Amino acid sequence: MEGVVQEVLPDRNYRILLENGHTILAYAAGKMSKFKIRVLEGDRVTVVLSPYDLTRGRVVYRHK
């Protein structure tokens, strides 16, 4: 799913507004942390939701 970063939280966590209107809490995926890809407020990102908790997910891509 795609969304927009609303708020940058400590420890590489983000509050993201999805395109369907829901707000989730997401963290940076492993490769994004490894290569230190910065995600700022207002960035458009691709998120993978957890199948166990639909209010949490991980950011896997920051769109240019």
N, C-alpha and C positions, 0 to 999 in steps of 0.2 A: 504494500500500500504506500501511497505517497502522502506527504504532509508538510507542514511548515513549522519550524522551530519557534515556539512562543517564548520559551525561557531556558536559559542555560543554567543548570544546577551544578553544585560541586561534584567532583569525582567523575567527570565525563558522563553525567546524566543530563537528560533533556526532557522538557515538557513539550509535547508535539500535538498540534491540532491536525487531525487527519482530514482528508478530503470529504469524508462522510459526516464530519461535524463532531466526532468524538475526540476527546483529549486523552492522551496516554502518556505514560512515563517510559522513557527508553534510554538505553545506554549505548555507547559506541561499541561496535563489533570489534573483534580481535585485530583484524587487519587495519582498521581505522586507528586503533590505539597504537599499533606497532609502527605505522608510518606517520603518526602524529598529524593526522588530517584534522584541521580545525573546523568546527561547526559553530557558526554564530547565529544569533537571533535573527530570524527572518529568512534563513536558508531553506531551500526546498530539498527534502531528503526522501529516500526510500526506506521504509521500515518493514521489518518482518515481525509479526505479532507472535507472542507465545501461545501455543495451543492450549495451555493450562490456565492462563490468566490473560484475558483479552484487554486488560488495562495496562499491560507491560509489553515491551518489545525491545528490539535492537536496531540501531541505525546501521544500514549496510552500504549506503551510497549517498554522497552529497552531490546534488546536481549543479552544473556549472551555470 
